[in-house]
Amino acid sequence: MGSYIKVIILYKKAYWREKGFSGEMITDCKDSPLLTAYDDCKTNEKGEVQPALLVFLGGNMHRYWKQREDLKQ
C-alpha cells in the first residue's frame, strides 16, 4: 500500500462548508505534504458538530515529513 500518515485536524468552524465546499481535496503538488483530505465532521451526543478534516500524507512527502527533526518529540 505504500507509506502514509493519517491526520485529523479539528477546527472551530467548518469554514469549507460555509463557503459551499465539500472539504474533499486531492493534490499532486510536490511542495505540499497533503495528498488527500476529506470532511470528517462528527455530531456528538449533544447534537454539536465537531468540524474536522481527515488528511492523508503519502509517498515521498510522507518520508520527508517523517524525517523532519523539528517535528520530532
N, C-alpha and C positions, 0 to 999 in steps of 0.2 A: 504494500500500500504506500510505502514511502515514509517520509518524516513530516510529522505535523504537530503543531501545538494548538490546543483549543483554549480560547479565552472568552469569558463572558464579561462584558463591560456594562456596568449599571449606570443609569442616568437618572436625573431628577425628573426630566420630561422626555417624552418620545417625540423629539423635535422633528424627526423624519416623517412621522405620521401627521403632525400639524401642518407640514408643508406638502402633504399629499403623496409622499414617497412610501414605498413598501418596506424599506430597510434592508432589502436584498441587494448585494453588490458582488460582482465578480471582476477581478482585475488580473492583468498580467504585467503590471508596471514593475520594472526591475528595481525601482528605488523605494518601493513600499513593502513593508513586512506583511501587509494584508493580502490574503489570497481570495477569501470569500467572507461575506458577512450576511447574517440573517436576523430578522426581527425575532427576538426571544422574550417579548413582554409576557409576563405571567400575572394572573389575578390571584391574590391571596384570599384567605378565608373571610376577610373583612370586606371583600369586594374592591380592594385597592389594587391598582395596576402598578407593577414594578417595571418601568421601562428598561430594556436591556437589548444589547446586540450580541449575538453569538458569532465569534470571529475565528477563522482558521488561518494559521500561518503555515506555509508549506514549502517543501523543496529547498532550494538554495537559501531563501530568506529565513527559513526555519533554522538552518545551520548557522547562518550569520548572527541572528538574534540570540540563539542559544549560547554562542561563544563570547558574546559581549561582556567584558569584565565589569563594566559599570552597572550591569543589571544583576550580577550575581550577588547573593546574600552572604 
